[in-house]
Amino acid sequence: MRWWKTLGLAGLVGVAATGVVIARQERRRRAYTPDEVRERLHARLAAMPPGRETD
Protein backbone atom coordinates (compact mmCIF):
# COMPACT_ATOMS: atom_id res chain seq x y z
CA MET A 1 0.00 0.00 0.00
CA ARG A 2 3.02 2.31 -0.02
CA TRP A 3 2.48 3.13 -3.66
CA TRP A 4 -0.98 4.55 -2.80
CA LYS A 5 0.64 6.94 -0.36
CA THR A 6 3.22 7.95 -2.94
CA LEU A 7 0.54 8.47 -5.57
CA GLY A 8 -1.55 10.54 -3.16
CA LEU A 9 1.41 12.68 -2.18
CA ALA A 10 2.30 13.24 -5.84
CA GLY A 11 -1.29 14.32 -6.54
CA LEU A 12 -1.22 16.75 -3.60
CA VAL A 13 2.05 18.26 -4.81
CA GLY A 14 0.57 18.65 -8.30
CA VAL A 15 -2.49 20.46 -6.99
CA ALA A 16 -0.34 22.79 -4.86
CA ALA A 17 1.96 23.56 -7.81
CA THR A 18 -1.03 24.35 -10.02
CA GLY A 19 -2.39 26.72 -7.38
CA VAL A 20 0.93 28.54 -7.19
CA VAL A 21 1.06 28.98 -10.96
CA ILE A 22 -2.50 30.30 -11.10
CA ALA A 23 -1.90 32.73 -8.21
CA ARG A 24 1.25 34.04 -9.86
CA GLN A 25 -0.56 34.62 -13.17
CA GLU A 26 -3.41 36.38 -11.37
CA ARG A 27 -1.00 38.73 -9.59
CA ARG A 28 0.65 39.60 -12.90
CA ARG A 29 -2.73 40.23 -14.49
CA ARG A 30 -3.83 42.53 -11.67
CA ALA A 31 -0.56 44.46 -11.39
CA TYR A 32 -1.35 48.08 -12.16
CA THR A 33 1.12 50.87 -12.76
CA PRO A 34 0.87 53.90 -10.45
CA ASP A 35 -0.66 55.91 -13.28
CA GLU A 36 -3.36 53.28 -13.83
CA VAL A 37 -4.19 53.27 -10.11
CA ARG A 38 -4.42 57.07 -10.09
CA GLU A 39 -6.69 57.06 -13.16
CA ARG A 40 -8.98 54.44 -11.62
CA LEU A 41 -9.24 56.38 -8.35
CA HIS A 42 -10.04 59.61 -10.18
CA ALA A 43 -12.71 57.83 -12.21
CA ARG A 44 -14.29 56.39 -9.05
CA LEU A 45 -14.26 59.80 -7.39
CA ALA A 46 -15.88 61.39 -10.45
CA ALA A 47 -18.59 58.72 -10.44
CA MET A 48 -19.62 59.43 -6.82
CA PRO A 49 -22.85 61.33 -6.35
CA PRO A 50 -22.37 64.95 -5.23
CA GLY A 51 -22.59 65.61 -1.52
CA ARG A 52 -21.67 62.10 -0.45
CA GLU A 53 -19.07 62.00 2.31
CA THR A 54 -16.12 59.67 1.98
CA ASP A 55 -14.98 57.67 4.98
C-alpha positions as CSV (number, residue, x, y, z in Angstrom):
1,M,0.0,0.0,0.0
2,R,3.0,2.3,0.0
3,W,2.5,3.1,-3.7
4,W,-1.0,4.6,-2.8
5,K,0.6,6.9,-0.4
6,T,3.2,8.0,-2.9
7,L,0.5,8.5,-5.6
8,G,-1.6,10.5,-3.2
9,L,1.4,12.7,-2.2
10,A,2.3,13.2,-5.8
11,G,-1.3,14.3,-6.5
12,L,-1.2,16.7,-3.6
13,V,2.0,18.3,-4.8
14,G,0.6,18.6,-8.3
15,V,-2.5,20.5,-7.0
16,A,-0.3,22.8,-4.9
17,A,2.0,23.6,-7.8
18,T,-1.0,24.3,-10.0
19,G,-2.4,26.7,-7.4
20,V,0.9,28.5,-7.2
21,V,1.1,29.0,-11.0
22,I,-2.5,30.3,-11.1
23,A,-1.9,32.7,-8.2
24,R,1.3,34.0,-9.9
25,Q,-0.6,34.6,-13.2
26,E,-3.4,36.4,-11.4
27,R,-1.0,38.7,-9.6
28,R,0.6,39.6,-12.9
29,R,-2.7,40.2,-14.5
30,R,-3.8,42.5,-11.7
31,A,-0.6,44.5,-11.4
32,Y,-1.4,48.1,-12.2
33,T,1.1,50.9,-12.8
34,P,0.9,53.9,-10.4
35,D,-0.7,55.9,-13.3
36,E,-3.4,53.3,-13.8
37,V,-4.2,53.3,-10.1
38,R,-4.4,57.1,-10.1
39,E,-6.7,57.1,-13.2
40,R,-9.0,54.4,-11.6
41,L,-9.2,56.4,-8.4
42,H,-10.0,59.6,-10.2
43,A,-12.7,57.8,-12.2
44,R,-14.3,56.4,-9.1
45,L,-14.3,59.8,-7.4
46,A,-15.9,61.4,-10.5
47,A,-18.6,58.7,-10.4
48,M,-19.6,59.4,-6.8
49,P,-22.8,61.3,-6.3
50,P,-22.4,65.0,-5.2
51,G,-22.6,65.6,-1.5
52,R,-21.7,62.1,-0.4
53,E,-19.1,62.0,2.3
54,T,-16.1,59.7,2.0
55,D,-15.0,57.7,5.0
